[in-house]
């Protein structure tokens, strides 16, 4: 293995593992700090763009794009290695079009947008919009988000089933409500699309009140959808919460098992590697 391959593996450890000290103590705090600076500058910009602290933070945010660009290039370079550090030429393509690959790419745009868009007012608006997504870089280093991701993946089939049922119910209710209310409220329920908005708002139990039925049959349907939605909203909540509880308990059991195994190894009495001959008294090594 040459020095370039060794460097590649080492950089992969820094960027992707939770055990490399450089990644834990330098890279991650630096990325999180720069992301926080970008978000803080956006918050200050919404109050008063003329503030001195805003301009200072904006300058820091602009030059943070250099670090994010360097990080993106390194991640792209080592992206062909998988979690087992085995090369795969398709891994770079997967990284580019992955969620975090997109976030890393958006993070470098504030550095290059001024070069592509010389008009300052347009560039500032686009830069501020892209910097909003920098908060998503925090997700990569959050154990909580990683836990939620694993839980959601474990129950994706159940959630897909509930979601498909919800889509059918909402679509059916919106179409039915359109034909019930279009005569009484032609300006409100002017299309199935408008009725679909009512169905979504009612089904999600938000109920803005901007669109509502006024006929008796429409109100009966609206009440039925509201009651059904309570159970439909509770189903994914119960699925996710039970899976999350099971995952947390499983992780605790694994940690306890490791502790017990380590304790058993430590407390295990030392076995003698030699034994005495009952006749001559000489030591006989164990084979």
Secondary structure, 3 states (H helix, E strand, C coil): CCHHHHHHHHHHHHHHCCCCHHHHHHHHHHHHHHHHHHHHHHHHHHHCCCCHHHHHHHHHHHHHHHHHHHHHHHHHHHCCECCCCCECCCHHHHHHCCHHHHHHHHHHHHHHHHHHCCCHHHHHHHHHHHHHHHHHHHHHCCHHHHHHHHHHHHCHHHHHHHHHHHHHHHHHHHHHHHHHHCCCCCCCCCCHHHHHHHHHHHHCCCCCCCCCCCCHHHHHHHHHHHHHHHHHHHHHHHHHHHHHHHHHHHHHHHHHHHHHHHHHHHHCCCCCCEEECCCCCCEEECC
